[in-house]
């Protein structure tokens, strides 16, 4: 923390004034004090030049030469904390810094900056009573110092003394009068203590003290809403709007109220009025519209309602990068990735240094089935600037989707080596090769990169290389569900160890993946290949159910379902599953295979 400004000014302006007066008044005339004073003033000079390390050394010398020199000791202690040296961050050393600061604070109790900082440090070190002692004394010396009251109230609350915390703010209100921020804090204190009546009384008191304030009516309405007194809440919100018909906060309060009541007509109307209000800036309006649109999308309402309000906002801010970015995200949320890419392109034109916008562009292009364009976008960018790891990761994914496995593998290997240069990317990784210094999150990321390399190698028909990459992924993260699933499925499809495949597949279904349709399908398929068709049918039926629930159905699921149904002598259901697979497949070879199965079943039924 920077020392108080008065000291810095003194150090620059002829080293006179308060510091000198304090030193003379201390009565110290010894050679040690004179020498310490020199180092102390040099410390101030270096501090004024933002040379914190040199200032620290000078303050340390001054405090060492004359330990009774309170100013030097306090300056040294402050530097010990602000430099954040590891050796100074232990509880013992932090407490020592606090003790070094205390003589100065006690010697000059009206020095507000020092007292407030000392109290903050004391509170951080769980020395609440010491923080209270200094703050109460500071307020006694400076009763008009508003920020001291807030810090004191917080100290009381941390000690569980709610009544004293509220009383502290009451004392401040006798000086500054009631204010909404303080009232809200007092309400939160009372609610923390389950004093609902007291919280409502606080809201009522400020409303009565400010009878023409719409904000106070909104606060009171919120309190009524919290108590489920909906009619009273609406009354106060409407009163707020009558007091100031153009107040955006009142429109927003009413919009939230109607949202809770399920009144979509009035909710739309008040949201519209809030969006055109001049009280809110673009960021606030975007937050409001995001909430509104998220509700529409999550509840699968007609998005025309959101489109209308979106256009209202876009007309107000047609050329703001934030607005264009929002337009892109809105289009993406509706599944229109072509428009999303177009809108984010406009945002990039206005804010070309925003890397995150470029990452979104690549993601939208990939989602719009244009992975090659995403790759070119990256390659053009790379000629001018150094791409981030996130951008390289998306580039690798684009190459993988585009079927350019060699390019993808090269990018994934580069990402691994950027994080840990010692890792093998073309051979087996063992536990001994993993350095203890490697961060856990980096281990997980590298595990995912090895998984993607395995997928690419499998697509290139390099089974041995793919299995090695999956083994490397699982060496780093034995719970990597994607590696477990893919490894297991490819083993089952290539006459591999079915017992090993079943074990890995079952493990992939642990925890949050228990309802993953793809993982359920893999396990069911392996059981089917092992001949356990009764159990396989249970898991495949679950895969179908979850896929339909999540809107994630694909042809493979129904094709496998049909095969498993056939082995369970459920011919008619198998035909239905094959027909479903045929209707959603986009692959001609796959369609031909399914059609052949349908014909065989129909022919067998005629015999």
N, C-alpha and C positions, 0 to 999 in steps of 0.2 A: 504494500500500500504506500502511496506517495505521502511524504510528510506534509504537514500543513503549509499552506501557501505563504503565510506570513513569514515562516522561517526561510523559505526559498527566496522571497523578495529581500529579506534582510541580508542573506548571504551574497546576493548580487549587488545590492545597493549599499556599498561601503561597509558592510558587516556591522551596522549600527543598530540602534533602536532596542526593541524588546529583548532579544537574546542577550545583548550586552548588559542591559539593565538587570535581567534576571541573574546573570552570572555574578555581577558586582554585588547585588543584594544578597547573594548566598553567603557572602562573608568569606569565601574561599580565596586566599591569596598565596597559597603554597606554590612551589615550583611545579608540583604535579598537576595542580589545577590549571596553571598557565599552559603547560605542555598539552594537557588534555583538551583545553579550549582550542588550541591551534588545530589539532586533528579533527575536532568536532566541526569547526567552521570550514575546514577543507572538505569534510564530508558533505556539508550543506552545499558547498560550491559544486562539487561533482554531481550531487543529486539534482541540482538545478540544470545541469547539462545532460540529464538523463543517463548518467554513467552510474548505474545502480551498483555494479560490482565494486568499483573504486570507492563509492560512498560507503558501502558496507565495511570495507577494510578500514577506512578512516574512523568510522563510528566505533568499530570494534577496538581499535587502538586507544581511542579516547576513553571508552568505558573501562578498558583494562588498566590504563594508567591511573585513573581516578574513579574507582567504583562508586564513590558518593556523588558523582556528577550526574544528577538526575536526567538532565536534558540529553546527555550523551548515551546514558543507559537506555533511555526510551527510544532514541533514534536507532541505536544498535538493535534493540529488540524488534522494532518495526521492520528493519531490513532483514533480520533473521527470518521473519515470517513471510515477507513479500518476495524474497528471492526464491522461496520454495525449494531450498536445498534438501535433498533426501535426509541428510544427517540432522536437519533441524525440524523434521516433520514428525518425529516420534512424540508420543504424549509427554514424556519427561522433558524433552527440549522445548516443546510448545509451552508447557507450564513454566519453564525457566524464563522464556521470553516474556510471559505475562508478569512474572515477578520483577523482571527488569523494568517493565513499564510502570509498575505500581507507584514507586516513589514520586515520579513526575506527576502522575495523575493526582496523588494526594497533596502534593506541594502546590499545584495549580488547579484547584477544583473547578474553576470557571472556564478552563480551556475546553470548549465544547468538542472540537475535533478529536482531541486526544481522549477525552472521556468516552465519547461515543464509540471510538474504535476499540478502546480498552474493554468496554462493556461487551462489544460484539465478540471479541476474542474470548473473554471470560465465559460468555454464553455458549460459544462453540465448544469450549472445553468442559461443558456441563457444570460450570461454577455459577449457577443462577443467582444465589444470594449475593455474590460479589458483584455481578452485573447490576443487580437491583440497588445495592449500596451506592455505587458510583452514579447511577442514573438518577436516583432520588436526590442525591446531593447536588447534581448538576441542575436539576429542575428547581431546586431551592435557590440556587445562585442565578439561574436564568429561567424564570417561570414562563417566558414567552417563546421558548425554544420548542416549537411544535414537534419536530421529528424526534425529540427525546422522549416524548410521551408515547409515541408509537412503539419505540424500541423497548421502553419500560413495560408497556402492556404485554408485548410479546414475551418478555422475560417472565412476567407473572404467569402467563398462560402455560409456558413450558414447565413451570413448577406446579401446574394444576390449580393455581389460585385465580379462578375465573372472576370472582367478585372483585378482587384487587385490580385485575386487568380492566374490567369495565369501569371501575371507579377512577382509574387513571385517565381513561378517555372522558369521563364525566368532568374531571378537573380541566382537561383541555377545552371542553365545550364551554366552560364558564369564561374562557378567555377568547376563543375564536368563534364561538357559536356552533350550532349544529351544522353538520354537513353530511351529504349522502355517503361519501366513502367511509367516514367514521361510523356512521349508523350501520352501514352494511357489515363492517368489521364487528361491531358490538352484537349485531344479530347473529353473526356466525359463532361468536363466543357463546351466546346464550343457547343456540341450537346444539352446540357441542356438549353443553351441559344438560341437554334435554329440557331447557326452559322455553317451551314454545310460547307460553303466555307472555313472558318477558320479551321475547323476540318480536311478537306482534305489537306489544306496547312501544317498543323502540321505533317501529315503523310508523305507528300512529302518532307518536310524539313529534317526529320530524315533519310529518304531514300537517299537523296542527300548527307547527311553527312556521311552515311555508305553505299557506293555504292556496296560493296561486301557482304552485310548482307542479307541472304534470309529471316530472320524474318521481316526485314523492308519491303521487297517486299510483304510478306503475309499481313502485316498491311495495306499496300496501296491497296492490292487486296480486303481486307475486306471493305475498305472505298468505293471502286468502286462498290462493290456488294451492299452495303447499298444504293447507289445512282441508283441502277438498271442498272448500266453500265456493263452488263454481259461480253461482249467481253473484255473490259479492265481488269476486275477482273480476267478472265481466263488467260490473258496475264501475269499479275503480279504473279499469282500462279505458272504458268509454269516457269517463270523466277526464282522464288524461288527454284523450284525443280532442275533447271539446275545449279544454283549456288551451291547447295548441294544435289546431287542425293539420298543421304541416309537419308535426314532429314525427320523424322516422321511427324513433324508439317506441312510440305509442302504436304505430302501425305494426311494428314487429311483435310487440306484446300481444296485440289482438290476433295476429296471424298464428302465433304459437298457441294461443288459447283455442282458436277454431280448429287447429290441427289436432289438439288433444281431444276435442269434442267430435272429431270425424266430420266436421262441416267443411267439405271441400270447396263449396261455392264461395263462402266467406273467406276461407283460407287463401284461395286464389286471389280474391279481390284485395285483401290486405297485403299479401306478398307483392302484388303488382304495385300498390301504393308505396310500399317500402322501397321497392326498386327504383322508383322515379323520385324518391325523396332526395333532397339536396343535403340532408344531414349525414348521409353515409358516403364514404369513399368507395372506390372500385373494389378494394380488398374485402370490405364488409359486405358489399353487394354480391360479390362472387361467393362468399361463404354462405350467404342466405340462399342464393340460387342453387348452390351445390346441394344444400340440405333438401331443398324442394325437389330438385331433379332426382336425387338419390331415392327419395321416397317413391316417386313415380316409377322409376326403373325397377326398384326392388319389389314393388307390389304389382308390377306388370300393368300399370295403368297406360292409357293411351298417351303417347309422348307429345301429342299436339299441344296439350296444356303447357308442358315444359318448353316446347318450341316457341310458343307465343311469348312467354316471359323472357326466354333467352334473347329473342329478337328485340324486346324492349331494352334490355341491357346493352346489346350490341349497337343499337342506334346511338346510345349515349357515349360509348367508347369504341368507335369503329377501328381505331388504329393502335390500340394499346396491346403490346405483346402479351400481357397477362390475359386480356380478353380473347385474343386469338388462340392462345394456348388452351384456355377454357373451352373454346369452340371445338378445338381438336379433341380434347378429352370427352366432351359431350358426344361428339360424333362417334368416337371409339366405343363409348359406353352403349350406344345404340347399334353397334356393329357395322357402322359405315366407315371403314378404315380408309377408303379412298379419299373421302372428304376430310378425315382426320389428318391425313398426310398433307393435303392441300392447305389446310388451315395452319398447321404447325410450320409449314414452309413459309407462310406469310410472317409468322412470329419470328422465325429465324432471320428473315430479311431485315426486320426491325431490331433484332437483338442477336447479331451474329456471333457474339462471344459466349452465348449461353450454351454450354455443352449438353446440359440436360435436355434441351429442346432437340438437339441433334440425335440424342439417344432415342427420344420419343419418335422422331422421324423414322429411324431404322426399324423400331418396333412396329410402327403402323404399316410400313411397307411389307414387313414379313407377314403381319396379320392379314394383309390384303393379297396374300399369295404372290408377292413380288420380291422373293428373297434375293434374286440377282440384282435388282435395283438397290436393295439395302446394301449389298456388298459393294456396288459401284459408288454409292454415296459415301461409304466408309473409306474406300480407296482414294477418292478425290479429296476427302478431308485429311487423310494421312499425308498427302503430298504437301500440305500447308502447315499442319499442327500435329503435335504428339497426342494420339488418342489415349483416353483413360482406359483402365482395365475393364470397366463396365462396357465401354464401347467395343473393345476387342472381343469381349465375351459375346456380345450380340452379333458381331461380325462372324464369329466362329459358328454360332447357331444358325445364321443365315446361310453360310456355306454348307452346313450339315443338311439343312432343309432343301437346299438347291441340289443336293446330291454330289457336291464337290468335296468329297471326303478328305482328299489329300490336303486341300486348303484348310479345312476345318481342323484336322488333326494337327497341322503345323501351328495354327493359332492357339489351340488348347495346350500344346506342349510349351509354347512360349509363355503362356499365362502361368503354367506350373513353375517354370524356371525363374520367372520374375519374382515369385513368392519364395521359392526355395531352390536355389541353383544346384544344390547337391543331389536333388532327386533324379532317379533314372526315369527317362521317358520312353525308353525302348527295351527295358528289361524289368526283372522282378524287383519290387520294393519290399524290403523286410523291415521288421520292427526296429532293428538296430540302426537303420538308416535315418530314422525320424529324430531330429534334434530336439532336445528338451526345451529349447527356446522357441520352438514353433508354436504360434498361438493356436488355440483350439478352433477359432473361427476360420483360420487359414487352413487347418487340417480338413475341415468340412468342405471348404471351397475347392481344394485340390482334389478331394475325393470325388466331387461332382465332375471336375474336369476329366479325371481318369474314366469316369462312367461314360461321358460323352465320347471320349476316344474309343472306348470299347464299342459303343453303338456304331461309330463310323467305321471301325475295322470290321465289324460284323457285316455292315452294308457292303463292304468291299470284299466279302467272302474270306476274310482272314480270321478264321475261328480261333486259332491258337493265340494270335495277337489280341483278339477281343477278350478271351478268357483271362489272359494275363493282365490286361487293363482293369477288368472287373476285380480281379484278385487284389490289385494295387489299391483300388478304390475302397475295398472292404478292409484292407490292412489299416488304412487311415481312419475309416469310419465303419465299424462292423454293422452299424444300424442304418447304413445308406439304403433306404427302401427302394430307390430306383435301380441301383446296381443289383440288389438282391432279386428284384422282380425280373429285370432284363436277363441277367445271368441265368436264372432258373428257367425262363421261357426258352431261351436259345439252346440250353442243354437239352430240354425236352424235345425240341424240334430237330435235333441233330444227333439222335441216338446217344445222348450223354447219360450221365449217372442220374437216374430218376429219383433215387432216394435223396441224393444231395440236392437236386432241384426242388423236391418237395419241402425239404427242410428250410432252404433259403426262401422259397415262396411263402411258406407259412410265417416265417419271421418278418417278411415284408408287410404282413397284415397286422403287425402289432400297433397298438395305440391309435393315433389319429388316422391311420391308413386302413382301419378295419372295414370301412365302407367304400374303399376305392374300387370302382367297378373293374378297372384294368387288372389290378392285383388279384381280385377275386376270380376273375376270368383265368388268369395264369394258374392259380392254384387248382381250380376246377379242371383245367385242361391236363395238368400233370397227373391228377388223380385218375382222370379218364384213361390216360395212357398207361397208368399202372394197373388198370382194371377195376378200380374201385368206383364203379359208375353210380352207385346209389349215393355215395357221399359227394361225388362230383356234381350230380344233379342239384343237390342242395346249394352248393357254392355258386354254380352257374345261374341258378334261379335268383340267388341274392345279387349276383353281378348285374343281371338284367333289371331287377327291381331298382337297384341303386342308380343304374345308368339312366333309367327313365325318370327317376326322381330328380336327378341332377341335370337332366337335359344333355347327357354326354354319351348317347347311344352311338355305336358304330357297327359296321357289318360283321366284323370278326366275332363280336359277342354273340350275335344271333346265329352265325354259322356254327360256332362251337356249341351253342345251345342245341341246335338241331342235331348235331352229331351225338351229343350225350343223350338226348331224348330218344334217338333211334336205338341206342344200346340198352335203353330202359324200356323198350317196346312201346313207346308213346309216339306212334307214327303220325297221327293227325297233328299233334302238337309240334312235331318235328317239321312237318310241311309248313306250318304257319311260321315257325322260326326262320326257315329257309326263305320263305316269301318276304318276310320282313328284311332279312339280310340283303336280298336281291334289290329291294326297293330303295335301300339307303346306300348301296355300294356305288362308288364312282370309278371302280377299277374294272376294265373289260375282262381281264384274265380271271379276276375274282368272280365276276358275274357268270362267266362261262362255267367255272367250277361249281358254283352253287346251282346253276340251271341243270347241270348234269345230275347232281344229287336229287333234285326234285323229280326229274324224269325217272330215275332209278326207283325212287319210292313209289311213284305212281304206277310204274310197270309192275312192281312187286305186288301192289294192292290189287291189280287186275287178275293176277294168277290164282 
